[in-house]
């Protein structure tokens, strides 16, 4: 259930509604848009539902809307105009501009991350992506450089005017990563790590939430709800391919999920064609398709020497391939009345 306030509703009227919601035993989540304020009502009890419905006649209230979806705060009805998030350094996501994050799967050395940061920034990327803590299927695979990798990423990003997005794997890593990372990424394997999601709900920093490899769209949105219910509404959803009966590619890139999610939720949606396909030659076609389908951003793996990459080299673009891809998606963005940030 959500309470839509009139555009000219006063702070006193908004605070009154919040107080009444809490008196009825529910949580009140105030979401402020450009045109109006929406108050989300979240709770398990139905004892005072009639009292909540009576708030429809309170001063400043335009209407009360019942939400049929199990996800409440992430629902499109909570913010019909869509959410635009400020990531920092003048970069926003969820609006007209399509934002690109690019970089290696893992930070391997100061030279490697500095080299790729300069090249992706020159091509037009706004965020430097890279893993410092790497969740790998094999315990013998490269696991990342840890905090040292974060420091190297931050330094390379700052020198090239980029923001940093990197994966957090455990609640204990949140505090370590806060000084270095602009966007916290939750990987596919952790989409339903509710302890981690609750921890990210307590910080004031954007969270990029990847769809689990076998997760439904509703399950993805419910995971977003865990973060938002903690008070952090800065969530970005990511389609990164799902596991199907098809084995030719690493995953099946669910392009249709992009417009479906955008119809169900107000949150920005990005696509990860690198993990979505697992093959270098298929990344560009899926990236182009994602922009055409309405993605608000892309996450692309780029490595200066993929053959020697310590992780996911087979799906990483060469820098010149990334530069060409940026040229192509600029044309596609224009065709759907958008532009590359």
C-alpha positions in Angstrom: 0.0 0.0 0.0 1.3 3.5 -0.9 0.1 7.0 0.0 0.3 9.5 -2.8 0.6 13.0 -1.5 -0.4 16.1 -3.4 2.4 18.0 -5.0 1.9 20.9 -2.6 1.6 18.8 0.5 3.4 20.4 3.4 6.1 18.8 5.6 3.7 18.9 8.5 1.1 16.9 6.5 3.7 14.4 5.4 5.0 13.9 8.9 1.5 13.5 10.2 0.9 10.6 7.8 4.2 9.0 8.7 3.3 9.2 12.4 -0.1 7.7 11.9 1.4 4.8 9.8 3.9 4.1 12.6 1.1 4.2 15.2 -0.7 1.5 13.3 2.4 -0.8 13.6 3.8 -0.4 10.1 7.0 1.0 8.6 6.7 4.3 6.6 9.1 4.9 3.7 9.1 8.4 2.4 10.1 8.6 -1.3 10.4 12.1 -2.6 10.0 12.7 -6.4 10.3 15.8 -8.5 6.5 16.3 -8.6 5.2 14.7 -5.5 6.0 12.6 -2.4 5.0 9.0 -2.0 4.9 7.2 1.3 5.3 3.4 1.2 3.6 1.4 3.9 5.3 -1.9 4.7 4.3 -4.4 7.4 3.0 -7.8 8.2 -0.1 -7.1 10.2 -3.6 -6.4 8.8 -5.1 -5.4 12.2 -5.1 -1.6 11.4 -5.7 -1.7 7.7 -9.0 0.1 8.0 -7.3 2.9 9.9 -4.7 3.1 7.1 -7.4 3.3 4.5 -9.0 6.1 6.4 -5.9 8.2 5.8 -7.2 8.8 2.3 -9.2 11.8 3.7 -6.3 13.3 5.6 -5.0 16.7 4.5 -2.4 16.5 1.8 -3.3 13.0 0.7 -4.2 12.6 -3.0 -5.0 8.8 -2.9 -4.0 5.5 -1.3 -3.1 2.8 -3.7 -3.0 -0.9 -2.9 -0.1 -2.8 -4.5 -0.8 -6.3 -5.5 2.9 -7.3 -6.1 4.8 -8.8 -3.2 7.5 -6.1 -3.8 6.2 -2.7 -2.6 9.0 -0.1 -2.6 10.4 -1.3 -5.9 7.1 -1.3 -7.7 6.6 1.2 -10.5 3.4 2.5 -8.9 5.6 3.8 -6.0 7.3 6.2 -8.5 5.6 6.1 -11.9 8.0 8.6 -13.4 11.0 6.3 -12.7 14.0 6.8 -10.4 17.0 8.8 -11.5 20.0 8.2 -9.3 23.0 10.6 -8.9 26.1 8.4 -8.9 28.5 11.3 -8.4 30.7 13.5 -10.6 27.7 14.6 -12.6 26.8 11.1 -13.6 23.1 10.0 -13.3 21.4 6.8 -14.2 17.7 6.2 -15.0 17.2 9.2 -17.1 17.8 9.9 -20.8 21.5 9.1 -20.7 22.8 5.5 -21.0 25.7 5.0 -18.7 28.6 2.6 -19.4 30.8 0.9 -16.9 33.9 -0.9 -18.2 37.1 -2.6 -17.0 38.6 -5.9 -16.2 36.9 -8.7 -14.4 39.6 -8.5 -11.7 42.2 -6.0 -10.7 45.5 -7.7 -11.3 48.2 -5.0 -11.0 48.6 -1.2 -10.8 49.8 -1.2 -14.4 46.9 -3.2 -15.7 44.1 -1.2 -14.1 45.8 2.2 -14.9 46.1 1.2 -18.5 42.5 0.0 -18.9 41.1 3.0 -16.9 42.7 5.5 -19.3 41.5 3.6 -22.4 37.9 3.1 -21.3 37.6 6.7 -20.1 38.9 7.9 -23.5 36.2 5.8 -25.2 33.4 7.2 -23.1 32.9 5.0 -20.1 31.8 6.8 -16.9 32.5 4.0 -14.4 35.5 1.8 -13.9 34.5 -1.8 -13.1 36.7 -4.4 -11.5 36.8 -7.0 -8.8 39.0 -6.8 -5.7 37.2 -9.7 -4.0 36.4 -12.4 -6.6 33.8 -15.1 -6.0 35.1 -18.0 -8.2 33.6 -21.4 -8.8 37.0 -23.0 -8.0 38.7 -22.4 -4.7 42.0 -22.6 -6.7 41.2 -19.7 -9.0 42.5 -16.2 -8.5 40.5 -14.6 -5.7 41.4 -11.0 -6.1 43.8 -8.5 -4.5 41.4 -7.4 -1.7 41.8 -3.9 -0.3 45.0 -3.3 -2.2 43.0 -3.9 -5.4 40.4 -1.3 -4.2 43.2 1.3 -3.7 44.5 0.7 -7.2 41.1 1.0 -8.7 40.4 4.2 -6.8 43.6 5.8 -7.9 43.2 4.8 -11.5 39.6 6.0 -11.6 40.4 9.4 -10.0 43.2 10.0 -12.5 40.7 9.5 -15.4 37.6 11.1 -14.0 35.8 7.8 -13.5 33.6 6.4 -10.8 34.2 3.0 -9.3 31.9 0.0 -9.2 33.1 -3.2 -7.5 31.6 -6.3 -6.0 31.0 -6.8 -2.3 30.7 -10.4 -1.2 30.2 -10.3 2.6 28.8 -7.8 5.1 32.2 -7.6 6.7 33.6 -6.0 3.5 31.1 -3.1 3.4 33.1 -0.9 5.8 36.4 -1.7 4.0 34.9 -0.8 0.6 33.1 2.4 1.5 36.1 4.8 1.0 37.0 3.4 -2.3 33.8 2.5 -4.1 31.0 4.7 -5.6 28.7 1.9 -6.4 28.5 -1.4 -4.5 27.8 -4.4 -6.7 26.0 -7.5 -5.5 26.9 -10.5 -7.7 24.6 -13.1 -9.1 25.6 -15.7 -6.5 24.7 -13.2 -3.7 21.4 -12.0 -5.0 19.6 -13.9 -2.2 22.3 -13.3 0.5 19.7 -11.5 2.7 22.2 -10.8 5.4 24.4 -8.9 2.9 21.3 -7.2 1.4 20.2 -5.9 4.8 23.7 -4.6 5.5 23.6 -2.7 2.2 20.2 -1.3 3.1 21.8 0.6 6.0 24.3 2.6 3.8 23.9 5.7 1.8 25.5 4.5 -1.4 24.1 3.1 -4.7 23.9 -0.7 -5.0 24.0 -2.5 -8.3 22.1 -5.7 -7.8 22.7 -8.5 -10.3 20.0 -11.1 -11.2 20.8 -14.5 -9.9 21.6 -17.1 -12.6 18.4 -19.0 -11.9 16.3 -16.2 -10.4 12.9 -15.0 -11.7 12.3 -11.3 -12.2 10.1 -11.3 -9.2 12.8 -12.8 -7.0 15.2 -10.1 -8.3 12.7 -7.3 -7.3 12.2 -8.9 -3.9 15.9 -8.9 -3.3 15.9 -5.2 -4.2 13.1 -4.8 -1.6 15.4 -6.1 1.1 17.8 -3.3 0.4 15.1 -0.6 0.1 13.2 -1.8 3.2 16.4 -0.9 5.2 16.2 2.7 4.0 18.6 2.7 1.0 16.5 3.4 -2.1 19.5 3.8 -4.4 19.2 0.4 -6.2 20.2 -0.4 -9.7 19.0 -3.7 -11.2 21.2 -5.7 -13.6 20.2 -8.4 -16.1 23.3 -10.6 -16.6 22.0 -13.7 -18.2 20.3 -16.7 -16.7 20.9 -20.5 -16.8 18.7 -22.4 -19.3 18.8 -25.7 -21.2 21.0 -24.0 -23.9 24.7 -24.8 -23.4 26.2 -23.0 -26.4 26.8 -19.8 -24.4 27.7 -19.4 -20.7 24.3 -18.0 -20.0 21.2 -17.0 -21.9 20.9 -13.2 -22.1 17.3 -12.3 -21.2 16.9 -9.2 -23.2 13.1 -9.2 -22.7 13.7 -8.9 -19.0 14.8 -5.3 -19.5 11.4 -3.9 -20.7 9.6 -6.2 -18.3 11.5 -5.0 -15.3 11.0 -1.4 -16.4 7.3 -1.9 -16.6 7.2 -3.5 -13.1 9.7 -1.2 -11.3 10.8 2.4 -11.2 14.4 1.4 -10.6 17.1 1.8 -13.2 18.1 -1.3 -15.2 21.5 -2.1 -16.7 22.7 -5.1 -18.7 25.9 -7.1 -18.4 26.4 -8.8 -21.8 29.9 -10.1 -20.8 28.5 -12.5 -18.2 25.3 -12.8 -20.2 27.1 -14.6 -23.0 30.5 -15.6 -21.8 31.9 -15.1 -25.3 33.8 -12.1 -26.6 32.3 -12.2 -30.1 28.7 -12.1 -28.6 29.2 -9.2 -26.2 28.8 -6.4 -28.8 25.5 -7.8 -30.3 23.9 -8.2 -26.9 25.1 -4.8 -25.8 23.5 -3.2 -28.8 20.3 -5.1 -28.2 20.2 -4.1 -24.6 20.4 -0.4 -25.4 17.7 -0.9 -28.0 15.5 -2.7 -25.4 15.7 0.3 -23.0 18.7 -0.5 -20.7 19.8 2.5 -18.6 23.4 1.3 -18.7 25.9 -1.4 -19.6 28.7 -3.2 -17.8 31.4 -4.4 -20.1 34.5 -6.4 -19.3 37.6 -4.9 -21.0 41.1 -6.2 -20.6 44.4 -5.0 -22.2 45.5 -8.6 -22.8 42.5 -11.0 -22.5 44.6 -14.1 -23.3 46.6 -13.5 -20.1 43.7 -12.3 -17.9 43.5 -14.0 -14.5 39.8 -14.3 -14.8 37.1 -14.2 -17.6 39.5 -13.4 -20.4 37.4 -15.3 -22.9 34.5 -12.8 -22.5 36.6 -9.6 -22.2 36.8 -7.1 -25.1 40.1 -5.7 -26.3 40.3 -1.9 -25.8 39.9 -1.3 -29.6 36.8 -3.5 -29.6 35.3 -1.5 -26.8 36.0 1.8 -28.5 34.2 0.5 -31.6 31.2 -0.7 -29.5 30.9 2.7 -27.9 30.5 4.2 -31.4 27.8 1.7 -32.3 25.7 2.1 -29.2 25.8 5.9 -29.6 24.0 5.5 -32.9 21.5 3.0 -31.3 20.9 5.3 -28.4 20.0 8.1 -30.7 17.6 5.9 -32.6 15.6 5.3 -29.4 15.7 9.0 -28.3 18.5 8.6 -25.8 22.2 9.3 -25.6 25.4 7.8 -24.2 26.4 9.7 -21.1 
